[in-house]
């Protein structure tokens, strides 16, 4: 078993979950690690999560907290915690009690088989149909971007070796995907099946619109696949146009008249126009990402940070 571990938890509106989560987590960590720390990153919570975190600091010597200036998003908050960790390995998990702390030793044992990143994958997805479909879409995109065989077995419950973070130490983009960043430093990924728990309280912050937006931003922020698709569609349209021209010319030679079929020609023109608009739209998305980068928007901004006076990593 590794000597030290940092558990990074992004916190957003979880005032009811945190006490139970920290109590369960510290019990597992005490029994399996010589040193550990729990890093809570408050991502602009609107409830009393900040006050709950302050109370937990007084009770647990292993907690370090970071309060972000506003809500930057789950992955941005996780990146903040990853960069602040002081341990051999890092574990990331959600704040809703769905990720079981009891599975952390299993993830560690799998990691010690020679892997760099291990995911805890749920046996079954316990979401609405639309949520499952969009999640599968995002995982397919991640599989394409990351070029790893387990791309569809990705979850927010993950453990990885701390040294991997050096591969994205200089990343400054305002859009973050922890899984893509991890793939910059290694290809040794694996996963194990874990029995996830029911959400203790609250509801998911990921709406259908947010998930689709995340998928679009993910594929245009870390991949050139849409541009390649646009190029392919452009070439296909050219060949289709040539084929139509040849058909019209041959028909004219054989029959000596024009080719009837306004509907056919109108459909062909609509296809060409659609391909053009799609390509322009994709170029606009990429230009928008470049423009956002030039603004220098921060990945996150830390408003304040605190730690227990009896910290484990002194």
Secondary structure, 3 states (H helix, E strand, C coil): CCCEEEEEEEECCCCCCHHHHHHHHHHHHHHHCCEEEEEEEECCCCCCHHHHHHHHHHHCCCEEEEEECCCCCHHHHHHHHHHHCCCCEEEEECCCCCCCHHHHHHHHHHHCCCCCEEEEEECCCCCCHHHHHHHHHHHHHHHHHHCCCCHHHCCCCEEEEHHHHHHHCCCCCCCCCHHHHHHCCCCCEEEEEECCCCCCCCCCCCCHHHHHHHHHHHHHHHCCHHHHHHHHHHHHHHHHHHHHHHHHHHHHHHHCCCCCCHHHHHHHHHHHHHHHHHHHHHHHHHHHHHHHHHCCCCCCCEEEEEECCCCCCC
